[in-house]
Amino acid sequence: MSAPPYPRRTTVSPFPVADCGGLHDGIVFPAAEFAARLAAVQQRMAAAGYATLIVSDPANLYYLTGYNAWSFYTPQGLIVPADGLPHLFARAMDAGGAHYTAVLPRENLHGYPEHLVQRPDVHPWEWIAARAREIGLLPPGELAGIELDGYFFSPRGYLALTATVPEIRLDDCHDLVNWVRLVKTPAEQTIMREAGRITRAVMERATQAVRAGRRQCDVVAEIQHTQARGVAGLGGDYPAIVPMLPTGQTAGTPHLTWSPAPLVAGEATTIELAGVRERYHVPLARTVSLGAPPRQLADCASAIADGLAAALAAIRPGADCAAPHAAFTAELHRHGFRKDSRIGYPIGIGYPPDWGERTASLRAEDGTPLAAGMCFHLILGMWMDGWGYETSESVLVTDDGCELLAELPQGLVINDDSH
């Protein structure tokens, strides 16, 4: 055995933790890291009164077990008991190889039959629920937390689960695991810094590639190549979100991608992308003007620069999530601009379709205290009528402030090939 199993509890486990000899160090993190994560989740489960937690978010499966595959398009889940090791349930062809990444013994990996995949009359969650009940993971009458707002847990899956085990009481866990993920461990912080190194290389390539006459798709090809290649000694990974490249009039909206059309001199292009290292994301945004920027764009960039500086200065342990938003907003109003949307969200592990963690937000209504180890993407986008400006920073909250994870020159980038 290459590493000790998760620490055993003194209480009786619903399944035999004594047989967990297959537990091993993960590809990225040691078994002890996963043990601590599991303990933190089970502590929150106990506070909520959960006998079981049903997890379907692929980022949370990865966080708790290291399981990593492009298998989330079919039903899968992790069932975490109040005590002992979780059990992973996936399609048979995926469960068969889960031991290559998941730090679980093979007897805790369960594959449902292939004939259940994409059928109108049956659903894999029927099999998962029945199997979980059989091995004691869904005690009758007990309260089970479940991720009701997960991207990959469908209404049909919910109906199949409740029809199969009607005796279980289900409760929306409100992203319980995501909240545990909010504060990054030292090992995670190291990965985030490595992802930031990749981000810098990708954004440098992107801003250099945005030139008048070049096709948007060719620029994105260079971005994606650099994302996968990474930097010296650090291979890249695929991002949860494809590169965003609104340009010209479409720069007035944030989430457009690209087309085969050429970039046009005199227009601005906003770029939002992420460098990824072992599923950990560090996003970054910049705006490139192809030629001298119009006055409104230059003024907006200046206002955002002052707002960004104020927001960064307000990020520190003990402040709350509303503090950087207030500091940014005050500067923006001083320049005669306003922004209604939030200015940041937590980042870390990401799978399609999102690299955000869906917990705290940097906005006026959020009183979540900031703590060292949290990571946020400060996305400062101004999407106007027919034009836009976007810039951002990914930060790690430190003991006395914050650290930029992908430090590059800030402000508007100007590429002028007319000379």
Disulfide bonds with the S-S distance in Angstrom:
none
